[in-house]
């Protein structure tokens, strides 16, 4: 374990994967698309220093920041996380990402000719709210609630479901997740069409 004072000052990582590995994946995707660091930072609405820190693995992004970056790169979040991103077999340790209210465990990534599907087990913390940035055009989210009551969907037209309920929305606008008095346990399927 490194004894680095900078590491002690940083907040916990938004994900359980190695920040340096995720940073290299971000840089490779950005360069593959011919986008400069400045242009991607501007499009994603984050500081250039923040994006540079992400790419070098010295900054711990929030889930919201990761979604802002992947949205501008036109890839699903799973393109940055775990063995799936590197085209390697699934390991026993699933990747977990954390946001302001949501903890999501990546269970599986499915690819077909038309779309990529990411399946997550999520927990929305009681009394917490999270706003996720818009995903690329055509992305849809499908939420099946197992426990608790959740408000989710587009910020200006959120939906509500309780245990046994199902919600679906176009995720190409900012969208929210909020739990009531109890934690919410749910499955989230994100469908990202191929470009």
C-alpha positions, 0 to 999 in steps of 0.5 A: 500500500502506498504511503502518499499524503495526496491519497489520504486527502481524496474522497473515496473512489466512485468505483471499485476498479483501479482509477489508473486503469479507468483513466487509461480507458478514458484517454484511449477512448478520447484519443480514438475519437480524435477529441482533445482533452480541452474539448472533452472537458468542455463538452462534459461540463467538467474542468480540464484539470479534473479530466486530466486527473481522471486520465492519470488516475490521481482524481476520484470521479463521482458517478455523475462525472463518469456519466458526463464523460462517457455520454460525451464519448458516446459509450456506456459506463461499462466501457470504463469498468471491469474486465468487460471494458478490456474484453476479458472474462468476468471476475468474481469481484463485480465493479461497484460505482457510487453516486450521491444517492446510488450504489450500483453493482455491474452484474453483466454487459450484453452486446447485440448488433443494435445495442449494448445492455448494462445490468446493474443491481442498485441501492438508492439510499433512504432520503437521498437524491441523485441527478444523473446527466443526460446520456447520448440520444436513444439511451433508455433506462429500465428499473425494476424495484424489489424493495422500497419506494423510488422516484426516478426518471427525467428531472422534469417528469419523474415517475414513482414505483414501489416494490414489484413496480417497473419504470422506463424512461428515455435517459437522454435528458438529466434524470433523477433517483430518489428514495423515500424513508427506506433504502431502495433495492432494484435492478437497472437495465441501461440500453445504449444503441450502437452508433 
